[in-house]
């Protein structure tokens, strides 16, 4: 047990317990009302709150403030119609868990409607809101708020008294409108990051940080980045240890030095061309399904399956028109099933994109598009080696050809795990079947039966899925013939997804 300090300071609040009471089975003990979430929990002996580490007090007694007592830190969160839910609720949760007094502010106290339909009643109006140590500006549908002179003036005035002013997502565009970002570095959500300098050329845009600290003014990237930013504010005001405890309590993996920033990923120059949902251009009468999209800041790979009656050359021609229209320059034409382009960004970094298309099933084409910094295009297919993708290998995979009347078949393969850690296969996806299930063949009262599994353990080494353990493709949408290539996406417990084109063939005995 820790020694009981004379004065305990947590979350900016200081209490001197009224007395230190010896253990008494007739008395209950509680945490002082600090907002840590455990204020209602009772204990049968004195000690420390496991949530905030404050000394417990006798239930029913009143904490006696010391002469140096300071009020809890206050956080004012601006909300408005069409506000993004996670932009303000994520930080609200973090600040509340850290013991801050958190309240919402709007132009009036009528319920506002978030961008996803949640109804919220603000605590205060702009006029009657109390002062705050932290002022938080979230994003969402910001246009009306950004143009409201009352809001702009309120932020400008309240920021003078605040210790920290923080924006989340495109809330940075509201903050930019106030002039508070002039001459500072700032970030925002990836798709709107260029809009910062459109509002003020004096802003230095940062693409490769999850949050940017200018001292008093902090901006964060999109959506969930606000959670990281809020934890960072806790560390800034009360120390890294406190911030880490809050993150642990929220079961959130906070990395104070994280460099993950959506605006810096290698697909950013492709989303300018194909949009945020990677809409592959296809001929009329055909459809494209995105099978996978993954990578790092250095390289990226996307894969689609196009159904109908497309031709590889036709698909690549349409993609070429999109790419060149987006300022990519065709480098070489390797034939009907390949294309290569180059692009030089604002930082004079050259990127290379390579696309290929191949027929995998009758009337089905698989299109791959890889993008990488110049000099590394050959390694572009290997996405995010840091998460173990290149150390999980699918080999010797094949799918059994079945008679046309059969709507079910099996996939057989071997998984090699060289990550050094046990993993598990938790699912498989494909567009050629209505369902894909993991199965084990078992004897039951002399009968061989198939049992559906939720997961298949993948220990270090080889896992054989060619017999007792296997994968069933159920409700086939079309017959599979020998020579077809079926894209299967394997989902692992570690978060790794791998898409492999698996050939269809007959059993050797046939």
C-alpha positions as CSV (number, residue, x, y, z in Angstrom):
1,X,0.0,0.0,0.0
2,X,1.2,3.5,-0.9
3,X,1.9,6.0,1.9
4,X,-1.0,8.4,2.3
5,X,0.1,11.9,1.3
6,X,-1.0,14.9,3.3
7,X,-2.2,16.5,0.1
8,X,-3.4,14.5,-2.9
9,X,-3.6,16.3,-6.2
10,X,-5.2,14.5,-9.1
11,X,-6.8,16.0,-12.2
12,X,-6.0,19.5,-11.1
13,X,-8.0,19.1,-7.8
14,X,-6.5,19.1,-4.3
15,X,-8.1,17.6,-1.3
16,X,-6.9,17.1,2.2
17,X,-8.9,14.2,3.6
18,X,-10.8,15.2,6.8
19,X,-9.0,12.5,8.7
20,X,-7.1,9.3,8.2
21,X,-9.3,6.6,9.7
22,X,-8.0,3.3,10.9
23,X,-9.7,0.3,9.4
24,X,-13.2,-0.2,10.9
25,X,-15.5,-2.8,9.6
26,X,-18.5,-0.6,10.5
27,X,-17.4,2.2,8.1
28,X,-17.4,2.4,4.3
29,X,-14.9,4.3,2.3
30,X,-15.3,6.1,-1.1
31,X,-13.3,8.1,-3.5
32,X,-13.6,11.9,-3.2
33,X,-15.9,13.3,-5.9
34,X,-13.3,13.7,-8.6
35,X,-15.2,12.5,-11.6
36,X,-13.0,9.4,-12.3
37,X,-16.0,7.2,-12.7
38,X,-15.6,5.3,-9.4
39,X,-17.2,7.9,-7.1
40,X,-20.1,5.6,-6.2
41,X,-18.0,2.5,-5.4
42,X,-17.5,1.7,-1.7
43,X,-14.6,0.0,0.0
44,X,-14.4,-1.7,3.4
45,X,-11.1,-0.2,4.5
46,X,-9.0,3.0,3.9
47,X,-6.6,3.1,1.0
48,X,-6.5,4.6,-2.5
49,X,-9.0,4.7,-5.3
50,X,-7.9,2.3,-8.1
51,X,-9.2,4.8,-10.7
52,X,-7.5,8.1,-9.8
53,X,-5.2,7.1,-6.9
54,X,-6.8,9.6,-4.5
55,X,-6.9,8.7,-0.8
56,X,-10.3,7.2,0.1
57,X,-12.5,9.1,2.6
58,X,-15.2,7.9,5.0
59,X,-18.5,7.7,3.2
60,X,-20.8,10.5,4.1
61,X,-18.0,12.8,5.2
62,X,-17.1,16.0,3.4
63,X,-13.7,16.6,1.8
64,X,-12.0,19.5,3.4
65,X,-10.2,21.7,0.8
66,X,-6.7,22.8,1.6
67,X,-5.8,26.4,1.4
68,X,-4.1,25.7,-1.9
69,X,-7.2,24.0,-3.4
70,X,-7.8,24.8,-7.1
71,X,-11.0,24.0,-8.9
72,X,-11.2,21.1,-11.3
73,X,-10.0,21.9,-14.8
74,X,-13.0,22.8,-17.1
75,X,-13.4,21.8,-20.7
76,X,-15.9,23.7,-23.0
77,X,-16.9,21.8,-26.1
78,X,-18.6,23.7,-28.9
79,X,-21.4,21.7,-30.5
80,X,-23.7,22.6,-33.4
81,X,-26.1,21.0,-35.9
82,X,-24.3,18.4,-38.0
83,X,-21.4,18.1,-35.6
84,X,-19.4,14.9,-36.0
85,X,-20.3,12.6,-33.1
86,X,-16.8,11.1,-32.4
87,X,-15.2,14.5,-32.8
88,X,-16.7,15.7,-29.5
89,X,-17.7,12.5,-27.7
90,X,-14.3,10.9,-27.9
91,X,-12.5,13.8,-26.2
92,X,-15.5,14.2,-23.8
93,X,-14.9,10.7,-22.6
94,X,-11.2,11.2,-22.2
95,X,-11.5,14.5,-20.3
96,X,-14.3,13.1,-18.1
97,X,-12.2,10.0,-17.3
98,X,-9.3,12.3,-16.4
99,X,-11.4,14.2,-13.8
100,X,-12.1,17.4,-15.8
101,X,-15.5,19.1,-15.6
102,X,-16.8,18.9,-19.2
103,X,-19.7,20.8,-20.7
104,X,-21.1,21.6,-24.1
105,X,-21.9,25.0,-25.5
106,X,-24.0,26.0,-28.5
107,X,-25.6,29.1,-29.9
108,X,-28.8,28.2,-27.9
109,X,-30.0,25.5,-25.6
110,X,-32.4,23.9,-28.1
111,X,-31.4,20.3,-28.9
112,X,-28.9,20.0,-31.8
113,X,-28.8,17.2,-34.2
114,X,-25.5,15.6,-35.0
115,X,-24.5,14.5,-38.5
116,X,-25.8,11.0,-37.7
117,X,-29.1,12.0,-36.1
118,X,-28.2,12.0,-32.4
119,X,-30.2,14.6,-30.5
120,X,-28.1,16.5,-27.9
121,X,-29.1,19.2,-25.5
122,X,-26.3,21.7,-24.9
123,X,-25.4,22.7,-21.3
124,X,-24.9,26.3,-22.0
125,X,-25.3,29.0,-24.7
126,X,-22.5,31.1,-26.0
127,X,-23.6,33.9,-23.7
128,X,-23.9,32.1,-20.4
129,X,-21.2,29.5,-20.6
130,X,-18.6,29.7,-17.8
131,X,-14.9,30.1,-18.5
132,X,-12.9,27.0,-19.4
133,X,-9.3,25.9,-19.2
134,X,-9.6,23.9,-22.4
135,X,-11.7,25.0,-25.4
136,X,-12.5,22.3,-27.9
137,X,-13.7,22.9,-31.5
138,X,-15.0,19.7,-33.2
139,X,-15.8,19.2,-36.9
140,X,-18.5,17.8,-39.0
141,X,-20.9,19.8,-41.1
142,X,-19.2,23.1,-40.2
143,X,-20.3,25.5,-43.0
144,X,-23.0,27.4,-41.1
145,X,-21.0,27.5,-37.9
146,X,-17.9,28.6,-39.7
147,X,-19.9,31.6,-41.1
148,X,-21.6,32.5,-37.8
149,X,-19.9,35.7,-36.6
150,X,-21.2,35.0,-33.0
151,X,-19.3,31.7,-32.9
152,X,-16.2,33.2,-34.4
153,X,-16.2,36.1,-31.8
154,X,-16.9,33.6,-29.0
155,X,-13.9,31.5,-29.9
156,X,-11.7,34.5,-30.2
157,X,-12.7,35.9,-26.8
158,X,-12.8,32.6,-24.9
159,X,-9.4,31.5,-26.2
160,X,-7.8,34.4,-24.4
161,X,-8.6,32.9,-21.0
162,X,-8.1,29.2,-22.0
163,X,-4.9,27.3,-21.4
164,X,-5.5,25.1,-24.4
165,X,-7.5,25.6,-27.5
166,X,-7.9,22.3,-29.5
167,X,-9.6,21.5,-32.8
168,X,-10.7,18.0,-34.0
169,X,-11.0,17.0,-37.6
170,X,-12.2,19.9,-39.9
171,X,-13.0,21.9,-36.7
172,X,-9.5,23.3,-37.7
173,X,-11.3,25.1,-40.5
174,X,-13.5,26.9,-38.0
175,X,-10.4,27.7,-36.0
176,X,-8.6,29.0,-39.1
177,X,-11.5,31.3,-39.7
178,X,-10.9,33.0,-36.3
179,X,-7.3,33.8,-37.4
180,X,-5.9,31.9,-34.4
181,X,-4.0,29.6,-36.7
182,X,-2.2,32.4,-38.6
183,X,1.5,31.8,-38.6
184,X,1.1,28.4,-36.9
185,X,1.5,24.8,-38.0
186,X,-1.8,22.8,-38.2
187,X,-3.4,19.7,-39.4
188,X,-7.0,18.5,-40.1
189,X,-8.8,15.6,-41.6
190,X,-7.0,14.1,-44.7
191,X,-9.6,15.0,-47.3
192,X,-9.8,18.7,-46.3
193,X,-6.2,19.4,-45.4
194,X,-5.5,21.6,-48.4
195,X,-8.5,23.8,-47.3
196,X,-6.5,25.2,-44.4
197,X,-4.3,27.3,-46.6
198,X,-7.3,28.3,-48.7
199,X,-8.7,30.0,-45.7
200,X,-5.3,31.4,-44.6
201,X,-2.1,31.2,-46.6
202,X,-0.3,31.9,-43.3
203,X,-1.0,28.4,-42.0
204,X,1.8,25.8,-42.4
205,X,0.0,22.5,-43.2
206,X,1.3,19.4,-41.5
207,X,0.4,16.0,-43.1
208,X,2.4,13.5,-41.1
209,X,1.3,14.1,-37.5
210,X,-1.8,12.9,-35.6
211,X,-1.8,16.1,-33.6
212,X,0.2,19.3,-33.9
213,X,1.1,21.3,-30.7
214,X,1.9,25.0,-31.1
215,X,2.0,25.6,-27.3
216,X,-1.5,26.9,-26.6
217,X,-3.2,25.9,-29.9
218,X,-3.4,22.2,-30.8
219,X,-5.0,20.8,-33.9
220,X,-5.7,17.1,-34.5
221,X,-6.3,15.1,-37.7
222,X,-9.6,13.4,-38.5
223,X,-12.2,11.8,-36.3
224,X,-10.6,9.4,-33.8
225,X,-7.5,11.6,-33.8
226,X,-9.4,13.8,-31.3
227,X,-9.1,11.0,-28.7
228,X,-5.3,11.0,-29.1
229,X,-5.3,14.7,-28.9
230,X,-7.3,14.8,-25.7
231,X,-5.0,12.2,-24.1
232,X,-2.1,14.4,-25.2
233,X,-3.7,17.4,-23.5
234,X,-4.0,15.4,-20.3
235,X,-0.3,14.6,-20.5
236,X,0.5,18.2,-21.2
237,X,-1.4,19.5,-18.2
238,X,-0.8,16.6,-15.7
239,X,2.0,14.5,-17.0
240,X,2.5,11.5,-19.3
241,X,1.9,9.0,-16.5
242,X,-1.6,10.4,-15.8
243,X,-2.4,10.3,-19.6
244,X,-1.2,6.7,-19.8
245,X,-3.4,5.7,-16.9
246,X,-6.4,7.3,-18.6
247,X,-5.7,5.5,-21.8
248,X,-5.4,2.2,-20.0
249,X,-8.6,2.8,-18.2
250,X,-10.3,3.5,-21.5
251,X,-8.6,0.4,-23.0
252,X,-7.2,2.6,-25.8
253,X,-3.8,2.1,-27.3
254,X,-2.3,5.6,-27.0
255,X,1.1,6.0,-28.5
256,X,2.4,9.5,-27.7
257,X,4.9,9.4,-30.6
258,X,2.5,7.8,-33.1
259,X,3.2,8.9,-36.7
260,X,-0.1,7.5,-38.0
261,X,-1.7,10.2,-40.0
262,X,-4.3,9.5,-42.7
263,X,-3.2,12.4,-44.8
264,X,0.3,11.0,-45.1
265,X,-0.5,7.5,-46.3
266,X,0.7,6.5,-49.8
267,X,-2.8,6.3,-51.3
268,X,-3.4,10.0,-50.9
269,X,-2.6,10.8,-54.5
270,X,-4.9,8.0,-55.7
271,X,-7.9,9.1,-53.6
272,X,-7.6,12.5,-55.4
273,X,-8.3,10.5,-58.6
274,X,-10.7,7.8,-57.5
275,X,-12.2,9.4,-54.5
276,X,-12.4,8.3,-50.9
277,X,-14.1,5.0,-51.8
278,X,-11.7,4.0,-54.6
279,X,-14.4,4.0,-57.3
280,X,-12.7,2.1,-60.1
281,X,-14.1,3.3,-63.5
282,X,-15.8,0.4,-65.3
283,X,-17.8,0.1,-68.6
284,X,-21.6,0.2,-68.5
285,X,-23.1,-3.1,-67.5
286,X,-20.3,-4.2,-65.3
287,X,-19.7,-3.7,-61.5
288,X,-16.5,-3.4,-59.5
289,X,-16.1,-4.6,-55.9
290,X,-13.2,-3.4,-53.8
291,X,-11.5,-6.6,-52.4
292,X,-8.7,-5.0,-50.3
293,X,-6.9,-1.7,-49.7
294,X,-3.9,-1.5,-47.4
295,X,-0.4,-0.2,-47.1
296,X,1.8,2.4,-45.3
297,X,3.2,5.9,-45.9
298,X,5.7,4.3,-48.3
299,X,3.5,2.1,-50.5
300,X,-0.1,1.0,-51.1
301,X,-2.0,-1.7,-52.9
302,X,-5.7,-1.8,-54.0
303,X,-7.5,-4.8,-55.5
304,X,-10.9,-5.0,-57.2
305,X,-13.0,-7.7,-58.8
306,X,-14.9,-6.6,-61.9
307,X,-17.9,-8.7,-63.0
308,X,-19.9,-8.6,-66.2
309,X,-18.2,-9.0,-69.5
310,X,-15.2,-6.7,-69.2
311,X,-11.9,-6.9,-71.0
312,X,-8.6,-6.2,-69.2
313,X,-7.5,-3.7,-71.8
314,X,-10.8,-1.8,-71.6
315,X,-10.6,-1.5,-67.8
316,X,-7.0,-0.3,-67.9
317,X,-7.9,2.3,-70.6
318,X,-10.6,3.7,-68.4
319,X,-8.3,3.8,-65.4
320,X,-5.6,5.5,-67.5
321,X,-8.0,8.2,-68.4
322,X,-8.7,8.8,-64.7
323,X,-5.1,8.8,-63.7
324,X,-3.9,11.1,-66.5
325,X,-6.8,13.4,-65.7
326,X,-5.5,13.6,-62.2
327,X,-2.1,14.8,-63.3
328,X,-0.4,11.4,-63.3
329,X,1.8,11.0,-66.3
330,X,1.9,7.7,-68.3
331,X,5.4,6.4,-68.1
332,X,5.3,3.2,-70.1
333,X,2.6,1.0,-71.7
334,X,3.5,-2.7,-71.1
335,X,0.6,-4.0,-73.1
336,X,-3.0,-4.7,-72.8
337,X,-2.9,-5.9,-69.2
338,X,-0.4,-3.4,-67.6
339,X,0.0,0.3,-67.1
340,X,2.6,2.5,-65.3
341,X,2.3,6.2,-64.3
342,X,4.5,8.8,-62.5
343,X,3.5,11.7,-60.3
344,X,5.6,14.4,-58.5
345,X,4.0,15.9,-55.4
346,X,4.4,19.3,-53.8
347,X,7.4,18.1,-51.8
348,X,9.1,17.1,-55.1
349,X,8.7,13.4,-54.2
350,X,8.2,11.2,-57.2
351,X,5.6,8.4,-57.0
352,X,5.1,5.4,-59.3
353,X,1.8,3.6,-59.8
354,X,1.4,0.3,-61.6
355,X,-1.8,-1.4,-62.6
356,X,-2.5,-4.8,-64.0
357,X,-5.7,-6.7,-64.9
358,X,-6.2,-10.4,-65.4
359,X,-9.1,-12.7,-65.9
360,X,-9.6,-14.9,-62.8
361,X,-13.1,-16.4,-63.6
362,X,-15.3,-16.4,-66.6
363,X,-16.5,-12.8,-67.0
364,X,-14.5,-11.8,-63.9
365,X,-11.4,-9.6,-64.0
366,X,-9.1,-8.8,-61.0
367,X,-7.5,-5.4,-61.2
368,X,-4.6,-4.4,-58.9
369,X,-3.2,-0.9,-58.5
370,X,0.0,-0.4,-56.6
371,X,1.6,2.9,-55.7
372,X,4.9,3.6,-54.1
373,X,7.7,6.1,-53.7
374,X,10.0,6.0,-56.7
375,X,12.6,3.3,-56.4
376,X,10.3,0.9,-54.4
377,X,7.6,0.0,-56.8
378,X,8.8,-3.6,-56.8
379,X,8.0,-3.8,-53.0
380,X,4.7,-2.1,-53.3
381,X,2.6,-5.3,-53.0
382,X,3.9,-5.9,-49.5
383,X,1.6,-3.8,-47.3
384,X,2.6,-2.8,-43.8
385,X,5.3,-5.3,-42.9
386,X,5.3,-3.7,-39.5
387,X,2.0,-5.6,-38.7
388,X,3.4,-9.0,-39.7
389,X,1.7,-9.3,-43.1
390,X,4.8,-10.5,-44.9
391,X,5.4,-13.2,-42.2
392,X,2.0,-14.8,-42.7
393,X,2.1,-16.8,-46.0
394,X,-0.7,-18.6,-47.7
395,X,0.8,-21.4,-50.0
396,X,-0.3,-24.4,-52.0
397,X,-3.8,-23.1,-52.0
398,X,-6.4,-24.7,-54.4
399,X,-10.2,-25.0,-54.7
400,X,-11.8,-28.2,-55.8
401,X,-13.8,-28.2,-59.0
402,X,-17.3,-29.5,-58.5
403,X,-20.1,-30.5,-60.9
404,X,-22.1,-27.5,-62.1
405,X,-25.2,-28.6,-60.1
406,X,-23.2,-28.5,-56.8
407,X,-23.4,-25.1,-55.1
408,X,-20.6,-25.9,-52.5
409,X,-16.9,-26.6,-52.6
410,X,-13.8,-26.6,-50.4
411,X,-10.6,-24.6,-50.4
412,X,-7.4,-26.3,-49.2
413,X,-4.2,-24.5,-48.3
414,X,-1.3,-24.2,-45.8
415,X,-0.6,-21.2,-43.6
416,X,3.0,-20.5,-42.7
417,X,3.4,-18.3,-39.6
418,X,6.9,-16.9,-39.0
419,X,5.8,-13.9,-36.9
420,X,7.1,-15.5,-33.7
421,X,3.6,-15.2,-32.1
422,X,0.5,-17.4,-32.2
423,X,-2.3,-16.1,-34.3
424,X,-5.7,-17.3,-35.5
425,X,-7.7,-17.4,-38.8
426,X,-11.0,-15.8,-37.9
427,X,-12.7,-15.5,-41.3
428,X,-12.4,-15.7,-45.1
429,X,-14.2,-13.6,-47.6
430,X,-14.9,-13.9,-51.3
431,X,-17.5,-12.5,-53.7
432,X,-18.0,-15.8,-55.6
433,X,-19.9,-17.4,-52.7
434,X,-22.8,-16.5,-50.5
435,X,-20.9,-17.6,-47.4
436,X,-17.5,-18.9,-46.4
437,X,-17.1,-21.0,-43.3
438,X,-14.2,-22.5,-41.4
439,X,-14.8,-26.3,-40.8
440,X,-13.4,-29.3,-39.0
441,X,-14.2,-32.8,-40.1
442,X,-15.1,-35.1,-37.1
443,X,-16.4,-38.6,-36.5
444,X,-19.7,-38.6,-34.6
445,X,-21.2,-42.0,-33.8
446,X,-19.4,-43.6,-36.7
447,X,-20.5,-40.8,-39.1
448,X,-18.2,-38.2,-40.6
449,X,-19.6,-34.7,-39.8
450,X,-18.5,-31.2,-40.5
451,X,-18.5,-28.7,-37.6
452,X,-18.4,-25.0,-38.2
453,X,-15.6,-23.2,-36.3
454,X,-15.4,-19.5,-35.2
455,X,-11.6,-19.6,-35.5
456,X,-8.7,-21.8,-36.4
457,X,-5.6,-21.5,-34.3
458,X,-2.5,-20.6,-36.3
459,X,0.6,-21.3,-34.1
460,X,4.1,-20.5,-35.2
461,X,5.1,-22.8,-38.0
462,X,2.7,-24.5,-40.5
463,X,-1.0,-25.0,-40.2
464,X,-2.5,-27.6,-42.6
465,X,-6.0,-26.7,-43.9
466,X,-6.0,-29.5,-46.5
467,X,-7.9,-32.3,-44.6
468,X,-9.5,-32.3,-41.2
469,X,-9.4,-28.5,-41.1
470,X,-10.5,-26.8,-44.3
471,X,-12.6,-23.9,-45.7
472,X,-16.0,-24.3,-47.2
473,X,-17.4,-22.0,-50.0
474,X,-21.2,-22.2,-49.7
475,X,-23.9,-21.1,-52.1
476,X,-21.6,-20.5,-55.1
477,X,-22.9,-17.8,-57.4
478,X,-21.6,-19.5,-60.5
479,X,-19.9,-22.9,-61.2
480,X,-16.2,-22.9,-60.7
481,X,-14.1,-24.5,-63.5
482,X,-10.6,-25.8,-63.6
483,X,-8.3,-22.9,-64.4
484,X,-10.4,-20.2,-62.7
485,X,-8.7,-18.0,-60.1
486,X,-10.8,-17.1,-57.1
487,X,-9.8,-14.2,-54.9
488,X,-10.0,-15.2,-51.2
489,X,-9.4,-12.6,-48.4
490,X,-8.1,-14.2,-45.2
491,X,-8.7,-12.3,-41.9
492,X,-6.4,-13.0,-39.0
493,X,-6.9,-12.2,-35.3
494,X,-3.9,-9.9,-35.3
495,X,-5.7,-7.6,-37.7
496,X,-3.8,-8.7,-40.8
497,X,-5.9,-9.3,-44.0
498,X,-4.4,-11.1,-47.0
499,X,-6.0,-11.5,-50.4
500,X,-4.8,-14.4,-52.5
501,X,-6.0,-15.6,-56.0
502,X,-6.6,-19.3,-55.5
503,X,-6.7,-21.6,-58.6
504,X,-9.6,-24.1,-59.2
505,X,-8.5,-27.6,-60.1
506,X,-9.7,-31.2,-60.1
507,X,-8.6,-33.7,-57.5
508,X,-5.6,-35.6,-58.8
509,X,-7.4,-38.8,-58.4
510,X,-10.0,-37.6,-60.9
